[in-house]
């Protein structure tokens, strides 16, 4: 299947889009962060401002309410010592007129006695003074006299009524004062009797000679309180409300609100949006900013000051800044687009040149080179690519050479062992690299004595090309000299001289040379530092290892090698000769070795079978032990089994070289 072509937008377009997207996202993020910070700061500023306004409003309410309290307390003290003419209406009216003139914030100052008599003076919003005197007649009806106070302090009667029903003793200001004679009793705002004006009353009990003598009161209308609150400087479009604990509106500062003067509206009726706002949890999405500050009016009454203003009044500067940021982001976005197009062309041209060169290389043209100019990084990249191609050419040549070396080395190992009556013979070799230093061979040295088999197993230190060359040299000398030398020790001496001369002490080789005489059923051998052969005596189920090891080939000019044997053999005996890669095989996960004991058990288990089956069993056991991990050393071994002669018939043998 051919490689799929690249799809999607060109690099230049994607780079431009990426840069523009980065600028756009950064701008939006910056605007969002600024908006959140500005909104939060606006709410903090509004809260601080509203807190200040609310505190000022609370002070004004306290000032308005408490302005007449000292005068009332003075009157109470005067009554207690008999200096207040509570029994002379005209004299009492003169005192009360003097009190109300001295306290412009008051709308009423009055006295009511236990008999139901009421004496009071009032001041209208226009500054006009009046008097009000009433008493309960014997028939239970109330006689009322109202008069205006003239400029010379004389009084002109304006209204009389003999059939009234007003009894001050039934009013809450009177009953509270009587019930709590030592306290100032404040009433929740209510509609004043006969005036239809909302106001607030404060009353206190009067005693004369320690005995209850009536109740003194002071009143002020809520319009007077509103006038005082109107002097507070509020933010643009802000509204101010003073409400009781029951959300009854005491005063409103809102030029746009049309409220009746003869009512005490509930907040939900006077300003539904404000009532809903203060009854809910704070919401950053609200278009209104507000503050609700409670304060103590009297020991038994708590009121609240509510200040409300549109959020936009505090966010105007933030909105202007956001518009400037948006315009700046748009300008940067356009500039980024131009820069992106320029950079994309600077990048895409050398990239396309490199891509063209790499396509040629991918097509097999290892002579192609890249000649990219421009940025230093692209020049370095093209030089690196050219060096890589040169190394690749060398690697291809080297791989080809190694492939040839591997094929040659495989041909140096026996394609199949010779056929010897009375013996079954098999060999196996697996290199961990393309080439290796392990070697085994089977030779019939004397054609006149075909039942004598020479077995050779060797192991050059290391593996790879160098070890393979040493192995090839040793094989050549061995095959050339094997027929001339009768003694195996002498043969190893000559091989030792050759290896020492070729390697100059940089490498050495272990080797075991053995001869099995199938007719005599004997085994003799000589060893150059190689591990001994393992002989399994199937008849008695025992293993033997006979070692006469000398120095490895190439270590010393005089190896002092000795031929050992002959060792007698019996039918059923199995001989296995291998390199250390067999018993030193191990897994990557641990340092545990395959070991000779596992090898012996495998041979014992399969000794009744043919040598091919024994060989396969050993290879499989090593693979199972390694759990699929690659070998780190060459694995080579030969297996010879002594069998009964077959009168000249050839035995089945096998060789596996991998």
C-alpha positions, 0 to 999 in steps of 0.5 A, a space after each residue: 500500500 502506498 503512503 497516504 498523502 498529507 491532508 489538511 491546510 498548508 503549513 503557512 495557513 496553519 501557522 497564520 491561523 495558530 498565531 491569530 488564534 493565540 493573539 485572539 485567545 490572549 486578548 479575550 483572556 486579558 479582557 476577561 481577566 480585566 473585566 472580572 477584576 474591574 467588576 470585583 473592584 467596582 463592587 468593593 468600591 461601591 460597598 465601601 461607598 455605600 457603607 459610608 453613606 449608610 453610616 451617615 444616614 444612620 447618624 442622621 436618623 439618630 440625630 433627627 430622632 434624638 434631637 428633642 429627647 433632651 428637651 423632653 427629659 428637661 420637661 420630665 425633670 421639671 414636672 417631677 419637682 413641680 415646676 411644670 404647670 401640668 394643671 394649667 393648660 395655658 401656662 403649659 401651652 406656653 412652655 410647650 411652645 417654647 420647647 418646640 420653637 427651640 427644637 425645629 426638628 420636632 413636629 409635636 410636643 404634648 402632655 396627657 394626664 391620667 384623666 384623659 386630658 391632652 395638651 399639645 403644640 404642633 409645628 407644620 412643615 411650613 413652620 406654622 405653629 398650632 395648639 391642641 387641647 382636649 379633655 374627656 367630658 362627663 358624658 364620655 365624649 371628648 371636647 377638642 379645641 384647636 388654635 393657631 399661634 399668631 406672631 404675638 404669641 396669642 392664639 386664635 381658635 380655629 376648630 372646636 368639637 364636643 363630640 370627639 372620641 380621642 382618648 390618649 390613654 388608649 394610645 400605645 405611646 401612653 400605655 407603653 410609657 405607663 408600663 415602663 416608667 423608667 424608659 424612653 418608649 419609641 413607637 414604630 412609625 404610624 399615622 398621626 391621629 387627625 393629621 394623616 401624616 406618618 411619624 414617630 413618637 417617643 414618650 416617657 412617664 411623668 411623676 409628681 411627688 413620686 406618683 404617676 402624673 401622666 405622659 410627655 411625648 415628642 413627635 416628628 414627621 417622616 418628611 422631616 427625616 427625609 429632608 435631613 437625609 436629602 442632604 447626604 451626597 449619593 452616587 449618580 442614580 442611587 436610591 436610599 431607603 430607611 426601613 423598619 424590621 418589618 420592611 416598612 419604609 420610613 424614608 426614601 431618597 429617590 427623586 424618580 419615586 412617587 410616594 404618597 405622603 399619607 402612607 407608610 409603604 412596604 418596601 416590596 410595594 415602594 421598590 419591588 426590585 430593591 426588595 427582591 435584591 436585598 432578600 436574595 444571596 449576592 449575585 455577580 450577574 445583577 445589574 444593581 449594586 447595593 448595601 444593607 446596613 442595620 443599625 439600632 434606633 432604640 433598645 427595642 427597634 432595629 432599622 436598616 439603611 439600604 443604598 442601591 445604584 446601577 452597576 453601570 455607574 461604577 463600571 463606566 471606566 472599566 467598559 472604556 478600558 475594555 473597548 480600548 483593549 478590544 481595539 488594541 487586540 484587533 490591531 495586534 491580530 492584524 499585525 500578527 497575521 502579516 507576521 505569520 504570513 512572512 514567517 510561514 514563507 520563510 519556514 515553508 520554503 526550506 521545509 519543502 526543499 528538505 521534503 523533496 530531498 527526503 522523498 528522493 532518499 526514500 525512493 532509494 536515491 542515496 546520492 541525493 543531497 540537500 542544499 538549503 539556505 536561510 536560517 541557521 537552523 535549516 542550514 544545520 538541518 540540511 547538513 545533518 541530513 546530508 551526513 545522515 545520508 552519507 552514513 546511511 550509504 556506509 551502513 548499507 555497504 556495511 550491512 551488505 558486507 556483514 550479510 556476505 560474512 554471515 553467509 560465508 560463516 554459515 558455510 564454514 559450519 557443517 551442513 550435516 554431520 558424517 555418517 558413522 555406524 554406531 553413532 547418532 550425531 547432531 549439532 546446533 549453533 545460534 549466534 547472538 549477532 549476525 556473525 559470531 565466534 562459536 565453532 563446531 565441526 565433525 571430521 573423518 580424519 582417516 578415510 581408511 578408518 571411517 568409524 573414528 569421528 573427530 568432534 571440535 567445539 570452540 569459542 572465541 572471546 567476544 562475538 561479531 566480525 573479529 571473533 568470526 575471523 579468528 574462528 575462520 582462521 582456526 577452522 582452516 588450520 584445523 582442517 589442514 593439520 588434522 590428518 597429519 597429527 595423530 596426537 590431539 595435544 600436538 594439534 592444539 599446540 599448532 592451533 595455539 601458535 596460529 591463534 597467538 600469532 594472529 591475535 597478538 594476545 588481544 583475543 583467545 579461543 577455547 577449544 575441545 578436540 575429541 575423537 570417538 571410535 565407534 568400533 572400539 567404543 572409546 572417547 579420547 580428547 584434548 582441551 584448550 581451556 574449554 568446558 569438559 564434555 558431559 557424558 550421560 551413562 543411561 545404563 546407570 543413570 549417571 553423568 561424568 565430566 572428565 576435564 584435562 583443560 589447558 590454557 585457551 589458544 592464544 594466551 601463551 606460546 606454550 599451552 602444555 596441552 594433554 590428550 586424555 583417554 580413552 574413555 570407554 563408552 556403552 550403547 545408550 551413552 549420550 555425549 554433549 559438548 557445548 560453549 558457555 552460552 548454553 549454561 550461562 543463558 539468563 533472563 533480562 529480569 534476573 541474573 539466574 543462569 540456565 546452568 548445567 543442572 537444567 541441561 543434565 535434567 533435559 538430557 536425562 529426560 530425553 536420552 531414550 530419544 534420538 539426537 535430533 529430539 535431544 537437540 530440540 529439547 535442549 533448545 526449547 528448554 533454553 528458550 523457555 528459561 529465557 522467557 522470550 528474551 534474546 540471548 546475549 552470547 552465542 549458543 553452540 553444542 553437539 550431541 553424540 549418542 552411542 547406538 548399536 551398530 547397524 551392519 553398515 547402515 547409516 544412522 539418522 543425524 542432523 545439524 541446525 545452524 541458525 
